Amino acid sequence: MKNDIHPNYHTITVTMTDGSTFETRSTYGEEGTNLVLDIDANTHPAWTGGGQRLLDRGGRLSRFRDKFAGFVS
């Protein structure tokens, strides 16, 4: 294995959007760096499932429903 090719792996503090913090090991920054997140699992819709609406206005969803209207009752 080659020497001095790997990044420095050290402890950092991560601050979530709600203000909570935790320590983890990372190659980000330097030892003791504070990483402040703008988006995390507490607020992002991909994890919270919030706020998504299905708007179609005669597009693919309407064509699908028309095509398979009598398939399943």
N, CA, C and O of each residue as an XYZ file, in Angstrom:
292
protein
N       0.837     -1.170      0.000
C       0.000      0.000      0.000
C       0.888      1.241      0.000
O       1.888      1.304      0.715
N       0.505      2.230     -0.816
C       1.292      3.452     -0.916
C       1.099      4.323      0.319
O       0.016      4.377      0.901
N       2.165      4.997      0.702
C       2.103      5.919      1.834
C       1.614      7.295      1.383
O       1.847      7.703      0.245
N       0.939      7.999      2.278
C       0.536      9.395      2.088
C      -0.396      9.639      0.905
O      -0.373     10.725      0.327
N      -1.216      8.656      0.531
C      -2.187      8.890     -0.531
C      -3.609      8.974      0.013
O      -4.521      9.373     -0.712
N      -3.812      8.608      1.261
C      -5.146      8.598      1.845
C      -5.419      9.900      2.583
O      -4.517     10.454      3.210
N      -6.665     10.401      2.516
C      -6.978     11.646      3.226
C      -6.976     11.450      4.736
O      -7.106     10.329      5.227
N      -6.829     12.537      5.456
C      -6.834     12.506      6.911
C      -8.249     12.230      7.400
O      -9.171     12.980      7.079
N      -8.433     11.175      8.164
C      -9.724     10.754      8.690
C      -9.774     11.150     10.156
O      -8.991     10.642     10.959
N     -10.698     12.064     10.522
C     -10.697     12.650     11.853
C     -12.131     12.883     12.342
O     -13.087     12.621     11.611
N     -12.277     13.367     13.562
C     -13.582     13.603     14.167
C     -14.060     15.021     13.871
O     -13.307     15.983     14.025
N     -15.343     15.145     13.435
C     -15.973     16.449     13.223
C     -17.313     16.461     13.942
O     -17.818     15.412     14.341
N     -17.888     17.647     14.107
C     -19.206     17.807     14.696
C     -20.171     18.219     13.593
O     -19.885     19.137     12.824
N     -21.316     17.540     13.515
C     -22.335     17.851     12.518
C     -23.508     18.494     13.238
O     -24.013     17.954     14.223
N     -23.947     19.671     12.735
C     -25.094     20.374     13.300
C     -26.262     20.245     12.329
O     -26.179     20.673     11.178
N     -27.355     19.647     12.812
C     -28.550     19.448     11.992
C     -29.338     20.754     11.899
O     -29.011     21.721     12.587
N     -30.371     20.792     11.058
C     -31.157     22.014     10.874
C     -31.941     22.398     12.122
O     -32.261     23.572     12.303
N     -32.257     21.442     12.982
C     -32.999     21.754     14.205
C     -32.073     22.162     15.354
O     -32.547     22.440     16.455
N     -30.775     22.201     15.114
C     -29.822     22.625     16.133
C     -29.157     21.484     16.886
O     -28.193     21.712     17.617
N     -29.651     20.259     16.724
C     -29.018     19.125     17.395
C     -27.672     18.826     16.745
O     -27.471     19.104     15.562
N     -26.757     18.260     17.518
C     -25.422     17.968     17.017
C     -25.029     16.532     17.337
O     -25.561     15.912     18.258
N     -24.096     16.026     16.562
C     -23.488     14.732     16.847
C     -22.084     14.723     16.278
O     -21.762     15.488     15.368
N     -21.258     13.853     16.821
C     -19.876     13.724     16.346
C     -19.759     12.490     15.472
O     -20.366     11.453     15.741
N     -18.967     12.623     14.421
C     -18.715     11.508     13.523
C     -17.300     11.645     12.977
O     -16.648     12.673     13.163
N     -16.838     10.611     12.312
C     -15.515     10.655     11.697
C     -15.689     10.912     10.210
O     -16.581     10.347      9.576
N     -14.827     11.774      9.649
C     -14.968     12.176      8.263
C     -13.633     12.666      7.713
O     -12.675     12.871      8.458
N     -13.589     12.849      6.400
C     -12.431     13.471      5.760
C     -12.706     14.947      5.494
O     -11.850     15.642      4.946
N     -13.887     15.438      5.874
C     -14.272     16.836      5.676
C     -13.482     17.746      6.622
O     -13.375     17.460      7.815
N     -12.940     18.821      6.101
C     -12.272     19.829      6.922
C     -11.092     19.292      7.703
O     -10.342     18.435      7.235
N     -10.949     19.824      8.914
C      -9.871     19.425      9.801
C     -10.460     18.911     11.106
O     -11.672     18.980     11.312
N      -9.629     18.410     11.967
C     -10.059     17.907     13.279
C     -10.840     18.990     14.013
O     -10.365     20.118     14.140
N     -12.044     18.654     14.500
C     -12.857     19.590     15.267
C     -13.723     20.520     14.438
O     -14.401     21.379     15.002
N     -13.725     20.379     13.112
C     -14.537     21.227     12.247
C     -16.019     21.003     12.524
O     -16.430     19.887     12.838
N     -16.826     22.065     12.407
C     -18.274     21.969     12.578
C     -18.935     22.053     11.208
O     -18.810     23.072     10.528
N     -19.631     21.008     10.795
C     -20.348     20.964      9.525
C     -21.808     21.278      9.801
O     -22.487     20.514     10.487
N     -22.300     22.399      9.274
C     -23.683     22.818      9.479
C     -24.480     22.432      8.243
O     -24.163     22.861      7.134
N     -25.522     21.617      8.437
C     -26.326     21.146      7.320
C     -27.450     22.121      7.004
O     -28.106     22.629      7.914
N     -27.680     22.390      5.711
C     -28.811     23.202      5.272
C     -30.044     22.331      5.092
O     -31.165     22.771      5.348
N     -29.837     21.096      4.650
C     -30.918     20.133      4.423
C     -30.515     18.833      5.086
O     -29.386     18.373      4.917
N     -31.423     18.237      5.836
C     -31.139     16.940      6.436
C     -32.408     16.092      6.453
O     -33.452     16.518      5.959
N     -32.315     14.919      7.009
C     -33.433     13.973      7.007
C     -34.619     14.465      7.822
O     -35.723     13.946      7.659
N     -34.427     15.446      8.692
C     -35.541     15.981      9.483
C     -36.406     16.948      8.690
O     -37.563     17.172      9.048
N     -35.867     17.527      7.612
C     -36.602     18.562      6.891
C     -36.829     18.263      5.416
O     -37.749     18.830      4.827
N     -36.050     17.417      4.806
C     -36.149     17.201      3.365
C     -37.340     16.309      3.015
O     -37.532     15.275      3.653
N     -38.150     16.686      2.010
C     -39.334     15.913      1.651
C     -39.040     14.479      1.211
O     -39.917     13.620      1.301
N     -37.840     14.209      0.746
C     -37.516     12.837      0.340
C     -37.592     11.884      1.527
O     -37.923     10.711      1.349
N     -37.294     12.361      2.731
C     -37.354     11.526      3.926
C     -38.632     11.732      4.734
O     -39.101     10.808      5.400
N     -39.200     12.945      4.679
C     -40.388     13.217      5.479
C     -41.669     12.887      4.738
O     -42.712     12.705      5.364
N     -41.610     12.806      3.393
C     -42.790     12.496      2.596
C     -43.784     13.631      2.545
O     -44.965     13.405      2.283
N     -43.343     14.825      2.784
C     -44.275     15.938      2.891
C     -44.469     16.723      1.611
O     -43.558     16.871      0.797
N     -45.666     17.213      1.464
C     -45.961     18.239      0.490
C     -45.967     17.873     -0.971
O     -45.971     18.779     -1.805
N     -45.969     16.639     -1.332
C     -45.953     16.311     -2.747
C     -47.370     16.141     -3.262
O     -48.172     15.417     -2.672
N     -47.677     16.818     -4.374
C     -48.981     16.706     -5.004
C     -48.804     16.174     -6.405
O     -47.768     16.375     -7.039
N     -49.828     15.493     -6.880
C     -49.787     14.954     -8.226
C     -50.731     15.766     -9.097
O     -51.949     15.609     -9.021
N     -50.162     16.637     -9.927
C     -50.943     17.456    -10.845
C     -50.748     16.905    -12.247
O     -49.620     16.669    -12.678
N     -51.850     16.702    -12.956
C     -51.710     16.068    -14.254
C     -52.262     16.910    -15.396
O     -51.539     17.158    -16.361
N     -53.501     17.357    -15.331
C     -54.153     18.171    -16.353
C     -54.159     17.510    -17.721
O     -53.744     18.119    -18.707
N     -54.625     16.272    -17.789
C     -54.789     15.599    -19.067
C     -53.534     15.001    -19.641
O     -53.452     14.806    -20.854
N     -52.562     14.704    -18.827
C     -51.300     14.156    -19.312
C     -51.223     12.655    -19.168
O     -52.197     11.951    -19.433
N     -50.075     12.160    -18.752
C     -49.820     10.725    -18.680
C     -50.733     10.003    -17.709
O     -51.197      8.901    -18.000
N     -50.997     10.604    -16.562
C     -51.835      9.942    -15.566
C     -53.259      9.755    -16.077
O     -53.855      8.696    -15.877
N     -53.805     10.765    -16.728
C     -55.156     10.653    -17.275
C     -55.216      9.596    -18.370
O     -56.166      8.815    -18.417
N     -54.231      9.558    -19.242
C     -54.212      8.539    -20.305
C     -54.108      7.139    -19.711
O     -54.754      6.210    -20.198
N     -53.296      6.980    -18.656
C     -53.161      5.678    -18.001
C     -54.496      5.252    -17.388
O     -54.926      4.111    -17.560
N     -55.139      6.157    -16.682
C     -56.423      5.831    -16.057
C     -57.476      5.489    -17.105
O     -58.271      4.573    -16.898
N     -57.496      6.212    -18.233
C     -58.449      5.907    -19.300
C     -58.170      4.543    -19.916
O     -59.099      3.784    -20.191
N     -56.917      4.233    -20.131
C     -56.534      2.972    -20.774
C     -56.892      1.770    -19.907
O     -57.351      0.753    -20.426
N     -56.690      1.872    -18.592
C     -56.919      0.744    -17.700
C     -58.130      0.943    -16.794
O     -58.170      0.397    -15.691
N     -59.116      1.716    -17.245
C     -60.288      2.029    -16.431
C     -61.070      0.786    -16.032
O     -61.493      0.680    -14.881
N     -61.276     -0.153    -16.941
C     -62.083     -1.342    -16.628
C     -61.280     -2.541    -16.208
O     -61.843     -3.620    -16.022
N     -59.966     -2.388    -16.050
C     -59.101     -3.526    -15.744
C     -59.320     -4.073    -14.352
O     -59.471     -5.283    -14.178
N     -59.340     -3.194    -13.346
C     -59.527     -3.598    -11.948
C     -60.693     -2.802    -11.377
O     -60.769     -1.582    -11.526
N     -61.607     -3.526    -10.713
C     -62.740     -2.806    -10.140
C     -62.549     -2.489     -8.701
O     -63.422     -1.883     -8.080
